[in-house]
Amino acid sequence: MRVRAFAKINRSLRVLGLRPDGFHELRTVFQSIALHDTLTIRHVRGPFQLTCDDPSCPSDRSNLVWHAVGQAWKAAGRRGAPHGLAIHVEKRIPMSAGLGGGSSDAAAALRALSRTWRIDPARVRTIAASIGADVPYFLEGGTVLGVERGDVLFPLLDAPRAWIVLAIPSFGVSTSDAFAWWDRSKRGRTPFANDLEPVVARRHPEIARLVRALNRAGASQASMSGSGSAVFGLFPTRRAAVAAVESLSRPGRRLILTRTVDRAACQALAAK
């Protein structure tokens, strides 16, 4: 079985403060994009195996896919440690970039196994929230408002289709670091679409330079996604996005051309 795990951008991200449980109160608008990892799930003998074609991607228990498999295994009423199953991840979503690759991989594994093992959908959503705040979104897809930790979801009308240029710096950003910087800054609401952008850009000026470059290239919106480090620019046509890629190309700069994916398409394509 092969399943797609789509990346996301955050069209907006507001950090409203620190919650009593230690997490942050968020208001964010998620958007699915066509960039995706692919998970191949097969039956094998022996204990569960996880592999990835990117050597920098962990294939041990720190990978959220491990958590998804373990929780789905228990929810299906199976005993002992997961076995008889192997998952291989073809990694295309950059890591530590604010694009949700790890969470999306976990959601894709959970979605596929829940269908095979006939796990109740309500239980699946509970498991997703226990794995990570972003994971429930990837079971939904499209344009979605996320509140509380970002895991309480309100599907919105899908935003009009747009082409996207992703600019991927050579460095990643830890989510915990980005929020710790925000805590220390005490900035609150900012004029940016993403409240984390100014505090991350203060430590990594390349992010601000990429946002300015995308704006100069004609993006209708340019912003950091999530906790970074990826920066995205929205363009109305593929031609405009391709022109932006050409104008931004520099030695050593990684650019990805992709597009938004609406909810129906995301759910229809997820298992292909």
Backbone hydrogen bonds, N-H to C=O, Kabsch-Sander energy under -0.5 kcal/mol:
donor,donor_aa,acceptor,acceptor_aa,energy
3,V,39,L,-2.6
4,R,270,A,-3.7
5,A,37,D,-2.8
6,F,4,R,-0.5
7,A,35,L,-2.9
8,K,99,L,-2.0
9,I,31,Q,-2.1
11,R,9,I,-0.7
11,R,29,V,-2.3
12,S,29,V,-0.8
13,L,193,A,-2.7
14,R,27,R,-2.8
16,L,14,R,-0.7
16,L,25,E,-3.1
17,G,25,E,-0.7
19,R,23,F,-3.7
22,G,19,R,-2.0
25,E,17,G,-2.8
26,L,24,H,-0.5
26,L,148,E,-3.5
27,R,14,R,-1.9
28,T,146,G,-2.5
29,V,12,S,-1.8
30,F,28,T,-0.6
30,F,144,V,-2.9
31,Q,9,I,-1.9
32,S,142,G,-0.9
33,I,7,A,-2.2
34,A,259,R,-2.7
37,D,5,A,-2.3
38,T,90,E,-1.8
39,L,3,V,-3.1
40,T,38,T,-0.5
40,T,88,H,-2.7
41,I,1,M,-3.6
41,I,39,L,-0.6
42,R,86,A,-2.5
44,V,84,G,-0.5
48,F,82,P,-1.9
49,Q,85,L,-1.7
51,T,87,I,-2.4
53,D,89,V,-2.1
57,C,54,D,-2.0
63,N,60,D,-1.8
66,W,63,N,-1.3
67,H,63,N,-0.9
68,A,64,L,-2.3
69,V,65,V,-2.7
70,G,66,W,-2.6
71,Q,67,H,-2.6
72,A,68,A,-2.4
73,W,69,V,-2.5
74,K,70,G,-1.8
75,A,71,Q,-2.5
76,A,72,A,-1.7
77,G,74,K,-2.0
78,R,73,W,-2.1
84,G,46,G,-3.6
86,A,42,R,-2.4
87,I,49,Q,-2.6
88,H,40,T,-2.3
89,V,51,T,-2.5
90,E,38,T,-3.2
90,E,88,H,-0.6
91,K,89,V,-0.9
92,R,90,E,-0.6
97,A,94,P,-0.5
104,S,100,G,-2.9
105,D,101,G,-2.4
106,A,102,G,-1.9
107,A,103,S,-2.4
108,A,104,S,-2.5
109,A,105,D,-2.3
110,L,106,A,-2.6
111,R,107,A,-2.9
112,A,108,A,-2.3
113,L,109,A,-2.6
114,S,110,L,-2.3
115,R,111,R,-1.4
116,T,112,A,-2.0
117,W,113,L,-3.0
118,R,114,S,-0.5
119,I,114,S,-2.1
123,R,120,D,-0.5
124,V,120,D,-2.0
125,R,121,P,-2.1
126,T,122,A,-1.8
127,I,123,R,-2.6
128,A,124,V,-2.6
129,A,125,R,-2.1
130,S,126,T,-1.6
131,I,127,I,-1.3
131,I,128,A,-0.6
132,G,128,A,-1.7
135,V,132,G,-0.8
137,Y,134,D,-0.7
138,F,134,D,-1.0
138,F,135,V,-0.7
139,L,135,V,-0.5
139,L,136,P,-1.3
140,E,136,P,-0.5
140,E,137,Y,-1.9
141,G,137,Y,-2.3
144,V,30,F,-1.6
144,V,142,G,-0.6
145,L,154,F,-2.4
146,G,28,T,-3.4
147,V,152,V,-2.6
148,E,26,L,-0.6
150,G,147,V,-2.2
152,V,147,V,-1.7
153,L,151,D,-0.7
154,F,145,L,-2.6
156,L,143,T,-2.4
163,W,235,F,-3.0
164,I,258,T,-3.0
165,V,233,G,-2.2
166,L,164,I,-0.6
166,L,256,I,-3.0
167,A,165,V,-0.5
167,A,231,V,-3.2
168,I,166,L,-0.6
168,I,254,R,-2.8
173,V,96,S,-1.9
178,A,174,S,-2.4
179,F,175,T,-2.2
180,A,176,S,-2.0
181,W,177,D,-2.5
182,W,178,A,-1.8
183,D,179,F,-2.5
184,R,180,A,-2.1
185,S,181,W,-1.7
186,K,182,W,-1.6
187,R,182,W,-0.6
195,D,13,L,-2.9
195,D,193,A,-0.5
197,E,194,N,-1.3
200,V,196,L,-2.2
201,A,197,E,-3.0
202,R,198,P,-1.4
203,R,199,V,-0.7
203,R,200,V,-0.8
204,H,200,V,-2.0
207,I,204,H,-2.0
208,A,204,H,-0.5
209,R,205,P,-1.9
210,L,206,E,-2.3
211,V,207,I,-2.1
212,R,208,A,-2.3
213,A,209,R,-2.2
214,L,210,L,-2.3
215,N,211,V,-2.2
216,R,212,R,-2.5
217,A,213,A,-1.5
218,G,215,N,-1.5
219,A,214,L,-2.2
220,S,234,L,-2.7
221,Q,234,L,-0.6
223,S,232,F,-2.1
225,S,230,A,-2.4
228,G,225,S,-2.5
230,A,97,A,-1.8
231,V,167,A,-2.2
232,F,223,S,-3.0
233,G,165,V,-1.8
234,L,221,Q,-2.5
235,F,163,W,-3.0
241,A,237,T,-1.8
242,V,238,R,-3.0
243,A,239,R,-2.3
244,A,240,A,-1.8
245,V,241,A,-2.3
246,E,242,V,-2.3
247,S,243,A,-2.2
248,L,244,A,-2.1
249,S,245,V,-1.3
253,R,250,R,-2.1
254,R,168,I,-0.9
254,R,252,G,-0.5
255,L,253,R,-0.6
256,I,166,L,-2.4
258,T,164,I,-2.7
258,T,256,I,-0.5
260,T,162,A,-2.5
261,V,32,S,-2.0
266,C,262,D,-2.6
267,Q,263,R,-2.4
268,A,264,A,-2.3
269,L,265,A,-2.7
270,A,266,C,-1.3
272,K,269,L,-2.2
